[in-house]
Amino acid sequence: MTALRIMVSRHSAFYSPLLAGIVGPFFKDAGFEPTYAVVPPGKAVAQFIASGEIDVAQSAVSASWTALENGREPPMLHFAQINQRDGFLIAARRADANFQWERLLEGGFMFVHGGQPQAMLAYAMHLRGVDLAKTKGIDRGGTEEMLRAFRGGEGAWFHEQAPYPQQLENDGVATIVASVGEVIGPVAFSSVAASAAWVARPESRRFMHAYRKARGWANTAPPAEIAALEQSLFPGTDRSALTRAIEYYQRLGTWAGDVAIPPDPYETALDVFSHAKLITRRYPYAQVVIAPPDA
């Protein structure tokens, strides 16, 4: 068996194609012994790719723009998409059947601060004619801290990936009222990345073959079956909430289509980061993205 060290930027059902590969049979059947880790606070997966401590990362094309903006060559290449939508949802403390985005200006808005999540949220709100900077933003750090604060009564609105908003619904604390992904549409959000040296190795083709199967399965298998497979990774989440999260992502088209990263969603991601003023130029697709190793 070949060791396969995988690290992700965030822990969420949004990354089910990769999670299914790890806890399901897909990577093992391809001869891998996978390990899974979430990036430590204050670190980035790119650092672990550069140091050779991991083989494969759940990242985003935007992570390479950050390096380029700082005059550095990115340590990784993005060769497959995980998600082709933003996976963040907005939950309201009170049910709101007639939700309008300007309502987010009323009451505290607990949202994921920094980087791509905030940039995508700001862009979606911009498309709906609302300025994120004018909200009463609440920053409570990581997901667990956010959940504790919201359950403790802070904020009127909650912004996170699934299954956390669904769990708040299960707990009777909030109701999901909006989706960032539905507003923005197809976008290069999360990708599979590795160093050029690892991509050139034979195991990258084995990995890619297995990942294609895992992503196809996550896109088409019954949500309850996927939730049962992944439940051990979400010990604090009810099975029903995890099932609804996966069902939602399938319905959104998050994991549909080919695994290759298309140019058009890449350009949309550039639009998002240009709007957020996180990049000073539009970096060419070919500078960041390559074809899947088995293509």
C-alpha positions in Angstrom: 0.0 0.0 0.0 1.2 3.5 -0.8 0.8 6.2 1.8 -1.5 9.0 0.8 -1.3 12.0 3.1 -4.3 14.3 2.5 -4.9 17.7 4.2 -8.0 19.9 3.8 -8.5 23.6 4.4 -11.9 23.1 6.0 -13.9 20.2 7.4 -17.3 20.0 5.8 -19.7 17.8 3.9 -19.0 20.1 1.0 -15.9 18.0 0.4 -17.7 14.7 0.2 -16.0 13.6 -3.0 -12.6 13.6 -1.2 -14.1 12.4 2.1 -15.8 9.5 0.3 -12.4 8.5 -1.2 -10.8 8.4 2.2 -13.4 6.6 4.3 -14.9 4.6 1.5 -13.2 2.0 -0.7 -12.0 4.2 -3.5 -8.5 5.1 -2.5 -7.8 1.8 -0.7 -8.9 -0.1 -3.8 -6.4 1.9 -5.8 -3.6 0.7 -3.5 -3.5 3.7 -1.1 -3.4 4.0 2.7 -5.0 7.4 3.1 -4.7 9.7 6.1 -6.8 12.8 6.7 -6.0 16.0 8.5 -7.5 19.5 8.8 -5.0 22.3 8.4 -4.0 23.7 11.9 -5.2 27.2 12.7 -3.0 30.0 11.3 -1.5 27.7 8.7 -2.2 27.0 5.0 -2.2 23.8 3.1 0.3 25.3 0.7 2.9 25.3 3.4 2.5 21.6 4.0 2.7 20.9 0.2 5.9 23.0 0.0 7.5 21.2 2.9 6.6 17.8 1.6 4.6 16.9 4.7 1.5 16.0 2.7 0.9 14.6 -0.8 -2.6 16.0 -1.7 -4.5 19.1 -0.5 -8.0 20.3 -0.7 -7.3 23.9 -1.7 -8.6 26.5 -4.1 -7.1 28.2 -7.2 -7.2 31.5 -5.3 -4.6 30.1 -2.9 -2.1 30.3 -5.8 -3.1 33.9 -6.5 -2.2 34.7 -2.9 1.4 33.4 -3.5 1.6 35.2 -6.9 0.4 38.5 -5.3 3.3 38.2 -2.9 5.9 37.6 -5.6 6.2 33.9 -5.0 5.8 30.9 -7.2 2.9 28.8 -5.9 4.1 25.5 -4.5 1.2 23.5 -5.9 -0.7 22.9 -9.1 -4.5 22.5 -9.2 -5.5 19.5 -11.3 -9.1 18.6 -10.4 -12.2 20.3 -9.0 -14.0 19.2 -5.9 -16.8 21.8 -6.0 -18.0 24.0 -8.7 -20.2 26.2 -6.5 -19.8 28.1 -3.2 -21.1 25.8 -0.5 -21.9 28.4 2.2 -25.4 28.9 3.5 -27.0 31.6 5.6 -29.3 30.7 8.5 -31.6 33.1 10.3 -32.4 32.9 14.0 -36.0 33.3 13.1 -37.8 31.7 10.2 -38.1 34.1 7.2 -40.1 32.8 4.3 -39.7 36.1 2.5 -36.0 36.6 3.0 -34.3 39.5 1.2 -30.6 40.0 1.3 -30.9 43.5 2.7 -32.2 42.0 5.9 -28.6 41.0 6.7 -28.1 44.7 7.6 -30.4 44.2 10.6 -28.9 42.5 13.6 -25.5 40.9 14.0 -24.2 38.8 11.1 -21.9 36.0 12.2 -19.9 35.1 9.1 -16.7 33.3 8.2 -14.1 36.1 8.0 -11.2 36.3 5.7 -10.0 34.9 2.4 -12.3 33.1 -0.1 -15.4 32.6 2.1 -15.6 36.3 2.9 -14.8 37.3 -0.7 -17.5 35.0 -2.1 -20.1 36.2 0.4 -19.3 39.9 -0.4 -19.6 39.2 -4.1 -23.0 37.4 -3.7 -24.3 40.3 -1.6 -23.0 42.8 -4.2 -25.0 40.9 -6.9 -28.0 41.3 -4.6 -27.3 45.1 -4.1 -26.1 44.8 -0.5 -22.7 45.8 0.9 -21.2 43.3 3.4 -19.2 46.1 5.0 -22.4 47.7 6.1 -23.5 44.7 8.2 -22.9 44.4 11.9 -20.3 41.6 11.4 -19.4 39.2 14.2 -16.1 37.3 14.0 -15.9 34.3 16.3 -13.1 32.4 14.6 -13.5 28.8 13.7 -16.6 26.8 13.1 -17.0 25.3 16.6 -16.5 28.8 18.2 -19.1 30.2 15.8 -21.6 27.5 16.7 -21.1 28.0 20.4 -21.5 31.7 20.1 -24.7 31.5 17.9 -26.2 28.9 20.2 -25.4 31.2 23.1 -27.6 33.9 21.6 -25.1 36.0 19.6 -26.1 37.2 16.1 -29.2 37.2 14.0 -27.6 35.5 11.0 -25.1 32.6 10.6 -22.9 31.9 7.6 -21.2 28.5 7.2 -20.8 25.4 5.0 -23.0 22.4 5.5 -23.8 20.4 7.6 -23.5 23.1 10.3 -26.5 25.2 9.3 -28.6 22.0 9.0 -27.5 21.0 12.5 -28.7 24.4 13.8 -32.0 23.7 12.2 -32.1 20.3 13.8 -31.5 21.9 17.2 -34.3 24.4 16.6 -31.9 27.3 16.8 -32.0 28.6 13.2 -33.6 28.2 9.7 -31.6 28.2 6.4 -32.8 31.2 4.3 -30.2 31.7 1.6 -27.4 30.2 -0.4 -24.3 32.0 -1.6 -23.7 29.3 -4.3 -27.2 29.8 -5.8 -26.5 33.5 -6.3 -23.0 33.3 -7.8 -23.5 30.1 -9.9 -20.6 28.1 -11.3 -17.2 29.2 -9.8 -13.8 27.6 -9.2 -14.2 27.1 -5.5 -12.4 24.1 -4.2 -9.8 22.0 -5.9 -7.4 19.1 -5.5 -3.8 20.3 -5.6 -0.3 18.8 -5.2 3.3 19.7 -6.0 4.5 19.4 -9.6 6.9 16.6 -8.4 4.0 14.6 -6.9 1.8 15.1 -10.0 4.6 13.7 -12.2 4.7 10.5 -10.2 2.8 7.4 -11.3 0.7 7.4 -8.2 -0.9 10.6 -9.2 -2.6 8.8 -12.1 -3.8 6.1 -9.7 -5.1 8.7 -7.4 -6.9 10.5 -10.2 -8.6 7.3 -11.4 -9.9 6.6 -7.9 -10.9 10.2 -7.3 -13.0 10.3 -10.4 -14.9 7.3 -9.1 -15.3 8.8 -5.6 -16.6 12.1 -7.0 -19.0 10.4 -9.4 -20.4 8.4 -6.5 -20.8 11.4 -4.2 -22.8 13.1 -7.0 -25.2 10.2 -7.6 -25.4 7.9 -4.6 -28.4 8.3 -2.2 -27.6 11.0 0.3 -28.4 8.8 3.3 -25.9 6.2 2.0 -23.2 8.9 1.7 -24.1 10.3 5.2 -23.8 6.8 6.7 -20.3 6.4 5.2 -19.1 9.8 6.4 -20.9 9.9 9.8 -17.7 8.9 11.7 -16.1 12.2 10.5 -18.9 14.3 11.9 -19.5 12.9 15.4 -21.3 16.1 16.6 -23.7 16.1 13.7 -27.0 14.3 13.5 -27.4 11.8 10.7 -30.5 13.6 9.4 -28.6 17.0 9.2 -25.7 15.4 7.4 -28.1 13.7 4.9 -29.9 17.0 4.2 -26.5 18.7 3.7 -25.4 16.1 1.1 -28.8 16.1 -0.6 -28.6 19.9 -0.9 -25.1 19.9 -2.5 -26.2 17.3 -5.0 -29.3 19.3 -5.9 -27.1 22.5 -6.3 -24.9 20.7 -8.8 -21.9 21.1 -6.6 -20.2 17.9 -7.7 -21.6 17.5 -11.2 -19.7 17.5 -14.5 -16.1 16.5 -15.2 -13.3 16.6 -12.7 -11.2 19.0 -14.8 -11.3 22.6 -13.7 -13.1 24.6 -16.5 -11.8 28.0 -17.6 -15.1 29.9 -17.3 -15.6 29.2 -13.5 -12.0 30.1 -13.1 -12.7 33.5 -14.6 -15.7 34.0 -12.3 -13.4 33.3 -9.3 -11.1 36.0 -10.7 -14.2 38.4 -10.8 -14.9 37.6 -7.1 -11.3 38.3 -6.0 -11.0 41.4 -8.1 -14.2 42.7 -6.5 -12.8 42.0 -3.1 -9.5 43.7 -4.1 -7.6 40.7 -3.0 -5.7 40.5 -6.3 -4.2 43.2 -8.4 -4.2 41.4 -11.8 -6.0 38.5 -13.5 -3.7 35.5 -13.4 -3.8 33.3 -16.5 -5.6 30.0 -16.1 -2.5 28.1 -17.4 -0.3 29.6 -14.7 -2.4 27.9 -12.0 -4.3 25.0 -13.4 -3.3 21.8 -15.2 -5.2 18.9 -16.7 -5.9 15.9 -14.5 -2.8 13.6 -14.4 -4.7 10.7 -16.1 -6.2 13.0 -18.9 
